[in-house]
Amino acid sequence: MPITHKSKQGNSNRRYTYDWPMAALTVDGIIFGFDPADSKSPLKVLLIHRGEEPFKGLWAIPGGHVDIENSETLEDAVKREVLEEAGVKFEYLEQLYTFADPHRDPRGRVVSVSYFVLVVKDNYGINEKGGDDADMAAWMSVSKVTRMNLAFDHNKIIGMAVKRLQSKVRYAPIGFNLLPPTFSLVQLQDLYEAILQRKLDKRNFRRRILSMGILSEVGKSKKGRPVNLYRFDKKAYERSLEFGFNFEV
């Protein structure tokens, strides 16, 4: 069946007709958060519970269709969908992968561009009642999610996102996007151990991270036993890059 498309270029109302089928375009947002209070599974991912078919009753990654009629960008689309379905706003994101298996959606040919998002979990209160086609939203531990049966091909998408996070955190300081502005070295090491899913030698980790010169000491904690607090010095990191700095944990 011919597909029509209305062009908005130059204020034209002309409609173009295509003689071949066209795929739907969607976006998905894999939102990671870190919960230091959960000593067993601190790395979290935000999911929504589908309230509509297909896959009604299953958990899924927040996402949906791009508003093509209003020239919505992919980045704006994923921000809008996550806000509508889970009540979360964010700034940091990067494109993960394009998923285009012909049978990934039972409604027809749907191509989804997925985005990888890191947030400070405690700064983002979610809308637990959900919204749009979601009837619930929740943070879940990555270790639990990887054992669940998710909607669509979302098990595959999350699996790829976790591997990307594990890979990139080794050579770029993206992990600081998961921490509050000030943090202890214990929290920082807990974060890396949660992402890499293995224990790190405390002495070697601290020596390596402090030798980079990208952390600024900001004082001591006021609760419990006083410990040194630090912040990530982005300007120092950017200056170091000019001299061939290698961030590797």
Helices and strands as residue ranges (DSSP letters): E 3-6, G 9-11, E 15-18, E 24-34, E 43-50, E 59-60, E 63-65, H 74-86, E 93-99, E 110-118, G 121-123, E 134-141, H 142-145, H 154-168, G 173-178, H 185-196, H 202-211, E 215-220, E 228-232, H 234-241
